[in-house]
Amino acid sequence: MSHFEYRAGKLYCEGTAVESVAAQFGTPAYVYSRAAILENFDRLQRGLAKVSPLICYSVKANSNLRILNLLREAGAGFDIVSGGELERVRRVGADAGRVVYSGVGKTQQEIDAGLGAGILMFNVESSGELDLIEARARHLGKRANISLRINPDVEAHTHPYISTGEVIHKFGVPKAEAMDLYRRAAASPHLRVRGVACHIGSQILEVEPFLEALDELSHVEEALRASGIPVEFLDLGGGLGIRYADEEPLDVARLMAELTRRLEGKPYRLILEPGRALVAEAGILLARVLYVKRSEPKNFIVVDAGMNDLMRPVLYGSYHVILPVERREARKLRADVVGPLCETGDFLAQDREMADVVPGDLIAIMTVGAYGFVLTSNYNSRPRPAEVMVSGERAELIRPRERMEDLMAGEAAE
């Protein structure tokens, strides 16, 4: 169910009127529903209960500490892609034995930090990375847990910028090279082979690409077992798609059922790395209308949130529903919704028919809980927005709005 709905013409998040959040914390502000995040996580846990999955939340989707702690308490592990994300999950008390470390460009310092923390495994993405992990493990007197991220050459049918599982992409190890790398790893006293991994892309709306990828992982696992190299985990990555506009969302129930059917009784455990599927629909960006520019060829609604606050529309051409916080008469306006930055690309929606608004009105840009705040910037020396968590009738500030002095911290004028 949606935790954002109208009551007596006013938009609510759970039991809290959204306009009261703006009055208390200002705009722009990201507002998250605690219940929505927990329900999304529970849906995956229940759907895969028969195979006892390890669900590792993809930290890159939304890395606010309160959200990380909420998911840790619910039983999630974590998928990380940087030393900073490792520090974040450690800050909330995550069990390092439930953390997988992905990413094509791990540095020596990041590898050392992962080894020191005792993470579940590095998802290795190249021969050179495997060499470096082995060298650092030897130097530190550790044994590194590893999995190879296989590039299964599966087409994900998603935006090209977020498709990652074909041979033309930078991610992962080609299938043809995988067995040699696994044999090298298995022969090293400083490496321990734990799994086989892949990640074919994001915002995938069809079940079949996931099943194709699982089949590819299973073939690699069978070959490894036949070579005397058993693995404990099959990491299918994330990428579970959601509805942003009128697209048909991923049939999560069918996917969970198909995965369960294929995995029951197998001698390994499934790892799933959802990010967007847990937090995207749980968040909105609250903004206030500054001006409405009306003209015959084009109308513009200028708001106080810009591309520095929400990068997805200009980066991916992504669509986000925009709702008035207070519904009045049904009059409509076709307009571009734009921000205050000095860039033509500073838009949140283009040629959109939406509720007519006037300066001072509040709007809610929907489905921004994933890849929203994490992609914010200080371009045009703009402070980043506040983040607020709603639980029932309570709204709590979980990250304050940046101040002007925050923008210049660490700089020197002379």
N, C-alpha and C positions, 0 to 999 in steps of 0.2 A: 504494500500500500504506500501511497505518497504521504509524506509527513508535511507537505506544503499544500494548503487548501484555503479557500475563501470561506469566511464566516461573516455573515451580515455585511458582505461587500468588502471586507478587509482580509488581506493575506496573512495567514498564520503559519508559523513553523512550530509543529507540535501544539502546545497550549499557549504559545507566546505570539502576540501580535507583532508582525515584522516592523510596523511603524514605531513601536516602542523600543525596538533594538536600535533603530536609527536615532531616536531621541536620546537614548542613553550613551551610545558609542559613536555616533556620527557616521558619515559616509565619505568615501566608499568603504564598505565592510563586507568581508566574507562571513556568512552565517551558515552553521552546520547543524544538522539534526543528529543528535546522539543516537536516538532510537533507530533511525534509518541505517546507520553504519552497523549497528549490532544485528539488526534483522538481516542485512545482506550477508554478513559473515555467518550467521546461524543457518541461513538457507544453504550455503555451500557445505557447511559441516554436516547438516542433516542429510543432504543429498548424497554425500559420499561416506556416510557413517559405516557402511558395511566393509569398506576397505581402509578405514582409519587413516585418512590422509594427513599430511602435514601441510597446512595452508599457511604459506609465507607471504604476508602482505607486502606488496611492492612499494617500498618507502618513497620512491621517486614520485608517485602519484600525489601524495600529500604528506609532508614530513613533520607536521606540527606535533610537538611532544605530547599534547593531550590526546590526540588521535592515536598516536603510537601506543601510549599507555592503555588507552581504552581497548585496543585490539589485543595487546599483550594479556590483559586481564581476561579477555574472552577466550584466550587459548591460541592466539596466532603466533607463528614464527615470523621471520622477516626475510625479504629479498632485498639486498642492498647493492649499490653500484659505485660507492665511493667511500673514502675514509670518513668523510663528514657524516654520511648516513650510518656508518658503523658506530660513530660516537653518539649519534642520536639514539639508536636503539639501546646502546649500553647505558645511556643516561636514564632511560626509563626502566632499567633493570631487566632487559631481555636476556633470556638464556642463550648464550652464544652457540650452544649446541643445537639451536633451532634457527640459525642464521645461515643463509646461502649468499655467496658473494659473486655477483655477475659483473659484466662490463669488459669492454675490449682493451682498456688502457690502464690497468692497475699498475701503480708505481711501486717501487721497492718499499717505500715507507708504508703504503697501504697494505701491501702483502705482509710486512712485518707486523702491522697492527692486527690483521686478521689472524695470523699465527699466534700472536700473543694472547688474543682473546679466546682462542680455541673454537673457532667457528665450525659449523657442521661440514661445510665444504666450499672450496673455490670452484665456481663454474668456469673452467679454463677455456679461452677462446683462440689460442694460437700456440704453435710450437715454442715460440720465443717466451711466451708467458709461462708455459710449463717449465722451461729451463730456469727461469728466474725464480719461480716458486720453489723448485727443488734446491737451487743454490742458497736461497734464504733459509729454507728449513734446515739445510745442512749447517749453515753458519750459526743458526740460533739453537741448534740441538733439538729441533722439533721434527715431528712427522706431519706433513701437510695432508689434509683430507682433500681429495680432488674429484671432480667430475669433468667430463668434456662436454662443452656445449656443441652439440652436433647441428650443423646447418642441413636440415633435411630436404631442402629444395622443395618446400611445400608452399603453394601460392595461397596467401591469406585473404585475398579479395578485400583489401582495405586501402586507405590512403597510402600512396607510395612512400611518404615520409615516415610512416609507422609500420611498414611491412619489413620484417627482419629475417625471414626464414628461407630466402632464395639465394642461389649461389652468387648473384650480383650484389649482395649486401655485405657489409663489413663484419657482420656478426658471425661468430661460431667457427667451427672446424669442418671442412668438407668431409662428407661421409667416407670418401676414398682414403683420407689420411687418418681417420680415427683409430683404426685397429693398431697401426704402428705406434701411435702416440700412447695408446692404452698399454701396449706391451712394454714400452719404455717406462711408463709410470709404475707398472706392476713390478718391474725388475729393480726399482730404486728403493733402497732402505729408508729414504727420506720422504716418500710419497705413499699415500694409501688411497687406492681407488674406492670410491664410495657410490658413484652413480653415473647415470647418463642423463644429459639435459638437453633441452632445446627451448626456443621461444620464437614463434613464427611471426609475431606482429601484435598490434594493438587494435582494439575496436573491431574485432572479428564477429560477424553476425551469423555465421553458418556453423553448424556442428561438424560438418565433414572435414574441414582442415585440421581440427584438433584430433580427430580420429586417425587421419592420415599421419599426422606427426607422431601420435602414440604408436602406431604400427611401425614407423621408422625406428623409434627408440627401442621397441620390443625386438626388432631384428638385430640391432646392435647388442642388446642385452643377451640375446640367445648366442650370438657369435662370441661374446666375451665369456659366457658360461662354458661354452664348448672349448674355449682356450684355457680354462682353469682360472678365469678372472671373474668371480661372481660379484654382483653389485647389489647394494641395499636399497637404492632409490632410483626411480624414474621421475625426473623433473620435467613436467610438461610446460613450464613457464606460465604466462598469463595471457592477457589479450581478450578476455571475455567482453564482448560488446554490449552496449546498452542503447536505449532509445534517447536521442537528442531532439528529434523532430517527429516525423511520421514514419520513420523506418521501422521495419519489423525487428524487434530486439532478438538477441540470441535466445534460443530455447534452452534455458539453463537446466530445466528439469530433465529434458531429453539427453543433454550432454552428460549430466551426472549419472543418469541411468546407463548410458552406453559405456561410460568409463568404468562404472561399477561392474558391469557384465564382463568387460574385458580383463579386469584386474583382480576379481575375486579368486582367492586361492593361489595367487602368484607369490613367488618368494622375494618380492621386493615391495617397497612402499611408494605410493604416489606423493609427489610434491606438486602443489599448485601455487602459482604466484599472482593472485589477482590484486589489482590496484584500483583501476577505474571502476570495476564492478562492485567494489565495496563502498567507495566514497563519492563518486561523481554525482549521483542523484541526491546525495545527502547535503549538497551545498548550493547556495545561491550567492551572487554578488549584488549587494544592495547599493544603489546609486541614486543621486538626486538630479532632477532636470534643472539645468542652468538657463538655457535659452531654447526657444523653438524658432527656427528660421524658415519662414514659409515663402515660397516663390512658385511661379508657374512651372518651371522645368524641374525643380527639385526641392524637397523639404528636408531639413536637418533638425534632429533633436540632439542638442548638445548636453551631455551629462558630465558629472564630476569624476567619472571613472573612464580611464583610457586604456590604450593598448599596453601601457606599462603595468596596469592592474589585471588585465586579462589578454594574454597574447594569442590564445587559440584562434580567434577569427581571422587575424591577419596571417598567422603562421600556417594554419592548416585549411583555411577557408571554412572553418567549422561553424555550425549553426547552433545557436542557443535561443530557446524560447525566451521572450522578454514580456513580463507581465507588469501591469500597474499594481502597486501595493494597495491602492484603494480603487475599487471598481465603481465607476459612475455611469453616465449614459453610454450607450453602445456606439457612440461616434468613433469613426476610425480615421487614421491618417497614414498615408504611405510615405515613408521617410527613411533616411539613413540615420542610425543612432551612432553618434560620434563622440569622441572624447576631446579634451582640451589640449592635446599635444600637437606640436608643430610638425605633423606628418600626415600626408594624405592617407596613409595606411592606418591611421588612428580611428578605427571603426569597430563597433561591437555588432552591428547588423547593417545590411545594405538593402535598399529598396524593400523594406519590410512594412507590411500592413499591420498596424498594431493600434492599441487604444490611443486616442488623441490625448495629449498631456499638455500641461502648462508649467511654466517655471515654478519650482518648489515641490512639484510632485515627486514621489519616490517610485522607482522601478526596480524590479528584481530580474536579474539575468540568471536563468535557471541552469541547473546541471553543471555546475562549475567546481564541485568538490574535488575533482581530479584534474591535475595539470592546470590549475588556476593560480593559487597563491604561489606555488613553487616556481612558476615562470615569471613572476613579477620582477620589476626592475625599478631603478631610480632615475630612469631617463627623464630629461628635462628637470632634474633635481626635484622630483616628486617623491614625497614620503610614501612608503608602501602602506597598504590599508590595514585596518584592524582585522582580527579574526575572533569570532564569537561562537561559542558552543551553546546550543539550546537543549535543555533537558526538561520536557514538560513545560511548566510555567516559569522556568528559571533560565535566564540568559547570562552566560559568564564570559568575560573577556579572557581569551586564551592566548592572545598575542596583542599587545597594545599597538596602536598606530605609531609609526615612526615619527620622531620629532625632527625639526630642522637641525638640531645639534647632532642627531644620529647620522644625518647625511654626510656631515663633514668630520666625523670622528676619525682620528688618525691622519688627517691631512695637516699640512703645514703651509701657511701663507708665505713664509720666508725661508 
